[in-house]
Amino acid sequence: MISPQKAIHFQQFAFRKWRSLAAETIVETPVSLTVNGQNWLTFMCTPVHLEAMAVGFLYNEGVIETKQDVVDVRVCEHGDNVDVWLQSDAQQPKSWRRTSGCSGGMTAVDALARPELGTRQISLEVSAEEIGTLVDQLSESQSLYRETGGVHTSALSDGQSILVSAEDIGRHNTLDKIAGLCLLTETWPQTRILLTTGRISSEMLQKAARLRAPILISRTSPSSLSIEMAERYDITLIGYARRGRFNVYTSPHRVSAAPTA
């Protein structure tokens, strides 16, 4: 298996002096996805939770719905391919659309054409204080980031604590890993709040909608298309979240005491 981090040496210039340093850096590596013996695509990713990433990707793309759809999933001995065998035939999309995800995300989903992803029927409310607490919990879950830097973290919360977290060099991969971990362990909390350190692109919003998370919180910004999609799906989109400060871009009714206009 491939390690998610690698030892490096580098030269640092600071305070008019040079010095040699050693550190760990995050690994980025190609990992292929093979479905029922057919190669579908290649992820650029950090090699942790690879089984979950593969299964979660298929879930987020609408190829599978439950754990029972998966016969077997395994990473090859060299760590550069994940084999997924499904109960039924799955048609590989004729074309993949490259997304704005870091490390080159891929999708065949037209999220704007999927009204079933909406969360209008999900009732949930959080306070400003609870949002700050959740953001702090997201920071505490960043174990790989503390060792290497240069990696995104996403987490699924039930509103009280972090249930599942995942780290990857690609922010889109973190949400695939969360979907896969939930599916493989059959952990689907009734209350679902997604948190991420990454920018919210349309792909990230589509994956959050597929996970039926009515609240999506990021430490950074959303794109214009993700805001449009969040409005369509009634997802409460929160950006630049810190303790005591955040922006609510859509559906503020889920944040207690938030103005509605």
Secondary structure, 3 states (H helix, E strand, C coil): CCCCEEEEEEEEEECCEEEEEEEEEECCEEEEEEECCEEEEEEEECCCCHHHHHHHHHHHCCCCCCHHHEEEEEECCCCCEEEEEECCCCCCCCCCEECCCCCCCEECCCHHHCHHHCCCCCCCCECHHHHHHHHHHHHHCCHHHHHHCCCEEEEEECCCCEEEEEEECCHHHHHHHHHHHHHHHCCCCCCCEEEECCCECHHHHHHHHHCCCCEEEECCCECHHHHHHHHHHCCEEEEEEECCEEEECCCHHHECCCCCC
